[in-house]
Amino acid sequence: MVLGRPVYSGNGYVLLDSGTELTKNSLLALAKHRVGEIFVRDSRTADVLVHPMIAPEVEALAAQALWRLDADGLANGTLSDEPLNHVERSINAMARELFPEALGEACVTGCLSFEDYKFLQPAKVAGLCICIGKSVGYDILELAELGMAALMMNVGYGLAQSWMMDQAEILTEKINQEIPRHPERGAEILKQYGRFTPGTLEAVLQHHERWDGSGYPARLEGEDIAPFARIIAVADTYYEMVSRRPGREPYMPHEAVEFILAYSGVLFDPELVRIVTRLVPLYPTGTTVRVNTGELGIISDANLGHIGRPVVRVCFNSESGTLAKPYDMNLAEPRHQHRLVETVNAHLPLLEE
């Protein structure tokens, strides 16, 4: 197998480049860094375009910028100009990805390593927030402002976030005390610097408020919560669920989206939930799946807008076994309404088998 795209570490550096053959050593490297997603070249889907709305290398730049900021003193509440310039450039690059037109799919993979969570998680949240903001109708400057708030949302954790990484198996009482304080502390830290807009500060302060008033720190509800903060709330929850967290394994994308749907109008702004369910693919292009009628295949089109009804490139069926000529099956068509995706990341036999 050969990589079709580069693989990045949690702090934004290239682990394996595109074109790398997957050997025992490269697989061990992927396992060591708990890489959650790779793109492998497959002749059966050579015509399928897998195009993330935010390119992985741009997402990696944001994680790398946050890592540099942290290494320069972020944990102590100190922000230096040079690392902040890197942060701003990375967010501006994210926003430019969606202009003049937003193409492709939102990234759906979370963090499988606790070490990656500190830098990669905010970068992923920032990317999804910018994609949501584009759907809302924000201009490029507003998207950069929103992305900056998402990337800096956890600045208030400071040293507490390091404790969480070191003691990931058990959240101590000290850490539990720190968690509710981090939005206010983060806003206070950023306020000391003249380069953060009022909208960014407001979003950092309110990103844990919830639609029904059950959030913190001020228990705001409904439209009293800043629009940017409402977007971050949905995006952050999504990536929280699809990432490995203390005491549990990550949820699949369709499970996380179903949770967000279930709490529409309770925890989340219903209008944003409507946008997210049409923006985040339940079954992303390139994913291998099993259909309940026995077919095995690769998602060749996520069919955004048709929730949970992708196009499957069928590579195996119970009648013919492995197919020399795979075919597409659009689950959104009425004739396939009885077919459902049954298993995600199913084992797909190779043509040579």
N, C-alpha and C positions, 0 to 999 in steps of 0.2 A: 504494500500500500504506500502511496505517495501523498504528502500533504498538498492540498490545493491552496491553502492560505497560511501565512505565518501564525505561530502560536506565541502569545505574550505571557510574561509573568505577571503576578499581581501588582507589582510596582512599575509595570509598563515597559519592560525590556524584552527583546526578542529571545525566546527560548529555542525555537526551531523555525527555520525559514521555510517559505513556500518551496516545494520541490524536494523537500527532505524525505528520503525513504524511511519508513517506520521499521526500525530494527529493534532488537532487544534493548539496546542502550537508550535509544530515543524513547521507547515506551516506558522504560524505567524513569527517565527524566520527566515525562508527562505525569507519571504516577507520583513522583516525589513532590512535584509542584501542584498536585491535585487539579490538573487542567480539566475543566468541565465540558469543553466542546472543541472538536477539531473538524476540519473540512478535508475529506479524503477524495481524491480523484476517482471517478467511476465512469467507465465508458457508457454505461446505461443512462447516465444523466448528463452527458457532455453538453447537451443543448439547454440544460436547466440553469437559469441565472440565479445564483444565491447572492443577493445584494443587500447587505445591512444598510439601514438608513444612516446610521453613524458607523463609519468604517472602523474596524477593530484597531487599526493603527492610530486613529484619532482618539478613540477611547483610551488606548494605552498611553497616549501623550498626557491626557488628563490625570490618569493614575500616577504617572511618572512625576508630573508637576506637583501633585499633592504629596508624594513621597519626598520630593526635594524640600517642600515647604516644611514638612514634619522634621526632616533631618536638620533643618536650619533653626529649629527652636519652637515649632508650633505647639508641641506638648506643654511648653511652659508659657504659652500665650503670647509668644513673640513672633511677629510676622515681618520678614525682611523684604525689601523692594525687589531684588532680583528674583527670588522664588515666586513672589506674587506676580511678577511679569510673566513668568512661565505659566502660571495658573490662568491668567487672563488670556494669553495666546491660545492655550488649549481649549478654553471655552469658546472663544471667538471662532476657532477652527470647527468646533462642533456645530455652532450655529450656521456657519457657511455651508456645511454639508447639505442643508435642507433648502438651499436657494440656488437657482430660481425655483426649483421644484423638488418636493420631497419624494424620493423614489426608494423602493425596497421595503424591507421589513425591519421592525424594531428588534433589537437584541433581546433574547428571552432567557439566556443562561445566567445563573447567579454565581456565587463564589463557593467553591467546595473546600477552601482552605481558610481557617480562622485568620492566618497571617495576611491573606489577601484582602480580607474584609475591610481593613482600615483604609485602604487606598482605592482598591478596585470597586468596592461597593458604591461609594459616592460618585465615582466616575460613571458607573452604569446608571445610577439614578439620574445624574445630570443629563445623560444622553436621552433617556426615556422622557424626562421632563421637557426637554427641548422638542422632542417629537410631538408630545401632547400639545405643547404650546403652539407649535406650527399649525396643528389641526384646529386649535382654538381661534387662530387668526393673528397671533402676535407677530410683530415685525422683527427684523434681525437683532435690533438693539434690545428689545424686550426679551427675546430668547436668550441673549447673552446674559442679561440680568438674572433671569430665571435660572439658567444653568449655573451661574456663579453661586447663587443661594443654595442650590442642591449640592454642589461640590463642597461647599463650606459648612454644610448643615451640622456636622458633628465636631466643629472646631472647639466647642465648649466642653467636650469630654476631656481634652488634655491628657493628663497622665492616666486618668481612669480607663481610657480605651486600651492602654498598654496593660493594665491589670486584667482587663477582660480577655486579652489575647493570651496572657500567661496562665490564667486560671479559667480557661474556656469551659472546663467541665463543671464548674460550680460558680455561680454568681454570688460573691460574698455580700454581706450586709453593707459593707462600705460602698461596693459598686452599686448596689440597689439604691443607695442614698444619692449617688452621683447622677444616675440616669435622669430623674425628673428635673435636675438643675441645668442640664447641659444646653437647652435652648436659650435660656436667659444669659448664661455665661458666655455662650457663643456670640450672641448679639452684642454683649458688652465688649468682648474682645475686638470684634470687627468694627465697632463704633469708634474705636480709638484711631482708626485709619480713615483718611478722607476719601479713599478710593472706592468705598462700598456705598451703593445707592440706598435710599430709604426703603425701596422695595425689596432689596436683598436682605437688609437688616430685619425687616418685618417678617419675611418668609422664614429666615433662620429662627426667629423667636417663636413662630407659630406652627412650625412644620409637624408638631405632634398634637395639634388641636384636631378634634374630630367633629364631623357634621352634627352629631347629636349632643355635643357638649361634654363628652366623656373624656376628652383629651387633656393635655396639660401644656403650659403652666397656668393658663388663665381660664380654662374650661369654656372657651368661646364656642359658638355653634353657628351652623348655617352660613349665611353670607356675611356674618361678622368676621369670619376667618378670611384673611387675605387670599386673593386668587392664586398667587404663586404658592402659598403654603398648602392650599388644597391640592394642587397638582403634585407637589412633593410628597404629600401624605399617601397618595395612591401609588406613585412610582416607588417610593421607599418600601411600602408594604409588599408590593409585588416582588422586589428583589430580596427582601427579607425572607419571603416564603420560599423562593427558588434557590436560596443559599443554604449551606450547611450551618446549623446553629447549635449552641450547646444543648445536648440532650436529644437532638433529632436530626434526621436526614433531610435533604432538600425535597420540596414538593416539585411535581412536574408543572410546566407552564399552564396546562389546562386546569390543573387543580387550583393554582394561585388565582387564575382569572375567575374561576367559579366562586372562590371565596370573595373576591372583590364584588362580583355580581350580587352575591347573597347579602352583602352589607351596603349595597347602594341605598342612599338615603338614611343610613344609620351611622356608619363611620365615614362614608365618602360622599362627595358631591355627586348626585345622580347624573348630571350632564357629563361630568368627567368620566364616570364609569361607562357611559354610553360610548364615549370616544375611545377609551382604553380597550374595550372589548372588540372594537373594530380595527384597532391599531396593533395590538399584540396578538400574533398568531398562536392559536392553541397548539397547532401542529406545524412548526416552522419548516420551510422549504429545506430539503436535504435530510430530514429526519426519517429513519426507517420505522415502519409501522406494520402491524398485523390487523387486518379487517376481520370482523366477526364471521364473515362467510368464508374465511380460510386464505384469502389472498395476502401475500407479503409484498411489500413494495417500499418505495421512497417517495416522500412528498415532493411532487414536482411543481406545485403551486399551492401556497397556503390559502388562497382564495379569500383574502382579507375582505371582510364585510359579510361573508357567509360563515358565521361563527361555528367552528367545529366541523365544517364541511369542505375539506381540502380536496385537491386533485392528487390521486395516488398513481405513481408510475408502477404498475403491477409487474413484478419481476418473477413471481412464483405463484402458482395456484395449485389446488389439490388435483386438478385433472391432468395437467401437463407437466407438473414439477417446475424446475427452473426454466424460464422462458428465454429462448435465443433472441426473440423480438418482444421486448416489454411493451405494454400499452398503457395509456392513461385512462383512469376511471375517475370522473368528476362526481364526488359524493353530493354535490349541490344539485345535481340533476334529479328530477322526480323519479326516474326509473331506478335510482340507487338509494332511495330514501330508507330502505330496510337495512342498508349497510352502515356500520359504525366502526370507528377506529377502536379497536379492542386493546391493543398493546402498543406502547411507544418504545422506541429503541429495541425493536425486535431483531433477532438474529436473522440476517438475510444471506442465504446461500450464494456463493460466488458462481459465476458462469462456469469456471473450471471444475466445480464440484459436480 
